[in-house]
Amino acid sequence: MQGAPDEMRRTTLLLLSLLVAGSPSTLAAQAPHVAVDPRIELMTMVFQLAGSPEYGQCRLPAYARAIDEWFAPFREHEAVQIARELRQRFGIGYDAPMNLAIHLGLPPELIPRVTLGEATLTLEDRWRRYGTAPFLAALRTFAVDTRFMEFMATQSALHQATVARLRSFLDSEVDFGWFKEFFGDRPSAQFFVVPGLCNGGANYGPRFRTADGLEELYGIVGVSALDSAGMPRFDRGFITTVVHEFSHSYVNPLVDRQRERFAASAPRVFVTVSEEMRSLAYGAWPVTLAESVVRAAVVRYVEAKFGAEAANREITAQQGLGFIWMDELSLLFAGYERERKKYPTFESFLPKLVAYYESLATRMDEVVAAYEETQPQVLSFYPPNEAVDVDPATNEIAIRFDRPMTGGYSINYGPGGRATYPEVLGVAFDPAHTRLTLRVNLEPDRDYELILTGAAFRSQEGVPLGRHVLRFRTSPAR
């Protein structure tokens, strides 16, 4: 449904007044508007009911209970069924629901703020391929049937407290002027920071362009930490999340416009690290390219605000996720910062980025080999990897490393899920931190799988472990 122009203008003004509500009028032009956004919450709840795991991470216990109690009778609503099909058939999940939400007016009308078919610069490709009309019709009905806005009113105390805490954190900890300094001026752009109350650790950075050319840059940030009272908490680790998501609004359109210039090099880079990227839900080279550039920009922010040591820790963290060229890319961007007279904006620097990727594509084997030399290695497993007829009375799994580790550990389910994960009774490192022992209870005639990751397995120098899989099978009972 497309509203009449006057109605659309009224809806847009109401929406913007909601998002600005409570924001101090004295804020500088680059400071963000902060508010809970009912469009975001509505979309989140529908995709949560549809079973999308990235929207089922609510870490606010009271809010999660309230949602379950209010919306449980609507788990098979038409909107939920369509959302489930959109995810299964068209891959519409993660950033796509958030992207559509900001193109709409407030619930329950959800009037498109621009003609969606013409929003080629900002509406996600998946929506333009599928079309939005059937889903939006069902979503409007869902908002009415569930009395969604009444539910939002019942949560106003939580919303107000979250916004107050988030705004205080942003005012004191995040320099929004840095985006103009680093990327170049966008005088028509306005920042919006929206807490995604049910998004947990998931964050998104969509953008919207109004009919008259104004830009809205969104940081939809998941609430992942709580204080002792169960209320949202925002700490120093949250800074990079905010910088990351807003950097997407600058980087993505620039990279998209230059996509053809990366078409020969970026796919070759992606193939080398495709397993790691897909584990992060980055299933294609354009996404990985944008993520790589954004993460290098975050490194530059960290160095500017917290120094070289903090930047090196950020580089190490990103390399552990699979962006093993992050040290080189950060150095490239440092050169950009030194030559701003020659490169007044980040867009003017893109030819250098294109040339870098052309070089990187030819050197990926060398880059991988050099990085792997810095990583801790697993020297041995007990039981040995791929062993069969392991005695089910075995009560320990032992992992030996080639160097001391920090003492953290991160062990995930294998492809078989919980059914192939052993019952673990205890976990401990030896005093030298080179041997990890899992006390286990094994069953006969069973396949077992464990995946070790670098999320917490790190050398004492901070370098993460690569991904290692342990598989074995116990013998039948005798």
Number of C-alpha atoms within 10 A of each C-alpha: 12 14 16 9 11 9 12 18 14 12 21 20 13 14 21 14 11 17 19 16 13 15 16 11 8 7 11 10 13 17 21 22 22 24 23 23 23 21 21 22 20 22 18 24 20 26 26 22 23 23 16 20 13 19 26 18 19 22 21 19 11 14 15 15 11 14 15 15 10 13 17 12 10 16 16 13 20 17 25 23 17 20 26 23 14 19 17 12 9 13 12 21 19 20 16 18 21 24 21 23 22 24 24 22 24 24 19 19 18 21 22 21 24 20 14 19 12 10 18 11 12 20 22 18 14 15 18 14 10 13 13 15 12 12 18 20 15 18 25 16 17 21 20 15 12 16 15 18 15 11 14 17 10 11 13 12 10 18 17 14 13 22 21 15 14 21 22 12 17 19 13 8 14 17 15 19 13 15 18 14 14 19 18 16 13 13 11 10 17 17 20 22 26 25 25 25 27 26 26 20 17 18 22 25 24 25 28 24 20 14 11 6 10 14 19 18 24 26 28 27 23 23 26 20 16 13 9 7 6 12 17 21 16 19 10 10 8 20 18 16 20 22 24 24 23 24 24 24 23 21 20 21 15 15 21 16 9 15 15 10 17 20 14 13 20 21 17 19 23 24 14 15 17 19 15 18 21 13 11 12 12 17 15 15 20 19 16 23 24 18 20 20 22 22 25 27 24 24 30 23 21 21 18 13 15 11 12 14 11 15 22 17 16 22 24 19 19 20 17 23 18 20 24 22 19 22 18 15 23 22 14 15 21 16 11 22 18 10 12 15 9 11 15 17 18 20 16 14 17 17 13 13 19 19 13 15 21 19 12 20 19 13 12 19 13 11 15 15 10 12 15 15 9 13 20 23 18 17 12 14 17 16 20 15 14 14 13 16 13 19 17 17 14 15 14 19 19 17 19 19 18 14 18 19 25 18 19 15 18 13 17 14 17 18 12 12 12 14 14 18 21 20 14 14 11 10 14 15 20 12 10 11 18 19 22 23 17 18 18 17 15 22 19 16 16 19 19 22 22 21 16 20 20 23 17 18 22 24 24 14 14 18 23 26 25 21 16 13 16 19 19 20 23 21 17 13 10 4
